[in-house]
Amino acid sequence: MPEIGDVAPDFTLPRDGGGEISLSGLKGKPVVLYFYPKDDTSGCTKEACGFRDAMPEFAKLNAEIVGVSPDSVKKHDKFKEKYDLPFVLASDEGKEMLQTYGVWVEKSMYGRKYMGVERSTFLIDPEGKVQAVWRKVKVPGHVDAVLKTLAE
């Protein structure tokens, strides 16, 4: 589980629209790497649309946004099209990257335990180091907090 100051673990994952995305391919730019549980659910949609609506501010800071979930590329394509999302959605169906980043965790709902994605965001600086980490993210105000940290 990477912490602030660590080199962010590289990854290569399939992405929406076909092809792949890797962290090393984004070097030289700040990267907002956000992990979310599932496409087209209420919290995940609010978070994605929050990042979408703030894209002009992120673009001014030359930042790339990458959303990651265990959903398939096909589901990502539908989600991206439905909400006009202007950033990359990466698919980690095997959950290796989710585990590397420590966001594939045991969760509990209504007394039932299951494995799932802990909503988390990592801000990675242009040199590839972890600059900030948000775990157990609550969606309201989160995009603003990321923008504020990025601008500092």
C-alpha positions in Angstrom: 0.0 0.0 0.0 1.8 3.1 -1.2 2.1 6.0 1.3 3.0 9.7 0.8 6.6 10.0 -0.6 6.7 6.5 -2.0 7.1 5.9 -5.7 3.7 5.0 -7.0 3.5 1.4 -8.3 3.4 1.3 -12.0 0.6 -0.5 -13.8 -0.7 -1.3 -17.2 -4.4 -1.9 -17.5 -7.0 -2.1 -20.3 -8.9 1.1 -20.7 -12.1 2.4 -22.1 -12.3 2.6 -25.9 -9.7 -0.1 -26.2 -5.9 -0.1 -25.7 -4.1 0.3 -22.4 -3.0 2.9 -20.0 0.1 2.8 -17.8 1.3 5.1 -15.0 4.8 5.3 -16.6 3.2 6.6 -19.8 1.8 9.6 -17.8 5.2 10.6 -16.2 5.8 14.3 -16.3 2.3 15.2 -15.4 0.5 15.1 -12.1 -2.0 12.1 -12.0 -5.2 11.9 -10.0 -5.7 8.1 -9.6 -9.1 7.4 -8.2 -10.5 4.0 -7.3 -14.2 3.5 -7.1 -16.4 0.4 -6.6 -18.8 0.2 -9.6 -19.8 2.0 -12.7 -23.2 3.7 -12.8 -24.0 3.5 -9.1 -25.1 6.6 -7.3 -21.9 7.5 -5.3 -19.6 6.5 -8.2 -21.6 8.5 -10.7 -21.5 11.6 -8.4 -17.8 11.2 -8.0 -17.1 10.7 -11.7 -19.4 13.7 -12.7 -17.6 15.8 -10.0 -14.2 15.1 -11.7 -15.8 15.7 -15.1 -17.2 19.1 -14.1 -13.9 20.1 -12.6 -11.9 19.1 -15.7 -11.1 22.7 -16.8 -9.4 23.3 -13.4 -7.5 20.0 -13.6 -6.5 20.8 -17.2 -5.1 24.2 -16.1 -2.8 22.3 -13.7 -1.8 19.9 -16.5 -3.2 16.9 -14.5 -4.4 13.6 -15.8 -7.4 11.9 -14.2 -7.6 8.1 -14.2 -10.6 6.2 -12.7 -10.1 2.5 -11.8 -12.6 -0.1 -10.9 -13.0 -3.9 -11.4 -15.7 -3.3 -14.0 -15.1 -4.5 -17.6 -13.9 -2.2 -20.4 -17.4 -2.7 -22.0 -19.1 -1.4 -18.8 -16.6 1.5 -18.6 -17.4 2.4 -22.3 -21.2 2.6 -21.4 -20.6 4.6 -18.2 -18.3 7.0 -20.0 -20.7 7.6 -22.8 -23.7 8.0 -20.6 -22.1 10.7 -18.5 -19.8 12.2 -21.1 -16.7 11.5 -19.0 -13.6 13.2 -20.5 -10.9 11.1 -18.6 -9.6 7.5 -18.8 -11.4 4.7 -17.0 -9.1 1.7 -16.5 -10.4 -1.9 -15.9 -8.8 -4.1 -13.2 -11.0 -7.2 -13.5 -8.2 -9.3 -12.0 -7.9 -6.9 -9.0 -4.0 -7.1 -9.0 -3.6 -3.3 -9.1 -6.4 -2.8 -6.6 -4.5 -5.1 -4.2 -1.2 -3.4 -4.9 -2.7 0.0 -4.0 -4.4 -1.5 -0.9 -7.9 -0.6 -1.9 -9.3 -4.1 -2.4 -10.6 -4.6 1.2 -13.1 -6.5 3.3 -16.2 -4.5 3.6 -19.4 -5.0 5.6 -23.0 -4.2 4.7 -26.0 -5.2 6.7 -23.8 -7.7 8.7 -22.6 -9.4 5.5 -18.9 -9.3 4.9 -17.5 -9.2 1.3 -14.5 -8.0 -0.7 -14.8 -4.7 -2.5 -13.1 -1.4 -3.5 -12.5 1.1 -0.8 -13.2 4.5 -2.5 -9.7 6.1 -2.5 -7.7 8.7 -4.4 -3.9 9.0 -4.9 -2.4 12.2 -6.2 0.9 11.3 -7.9 3.4 14.0 -8.8 5.0 14.4 -12.2 8.1 12.4 -11.0 5.8 9.4 -10.1 5.8 9.9 -6.3 2.7 9.8 -4.1 1.9 13.3 -3.1 -1.4 12.8 -1.2 -3.7 9.9 -0.3 -7.4 10.0 0.5 -8.9 6.8 1.8 -12.6 5.9 2.6 -13.5 8.9 0.5 -16.8 10.6 1.1 -17.9 12.0 -2.3 -19.2 15.5 -1.3 -16.3 18.0 -1.3 -13.7 15.4 -2.4 -13.0 16.8 -5.9 -12.4 20.2 -4.4 -10.0 18.8 -1.8 -8.0 17.1 -4.6 -7.9 20.3 -6.6 -6.8 22.3 -3.6 -4.0 19.9 -2.8 -2.9 19.7 -6.5 -2.8 23.6 -6.7 -0.6 23.9 -3.6 
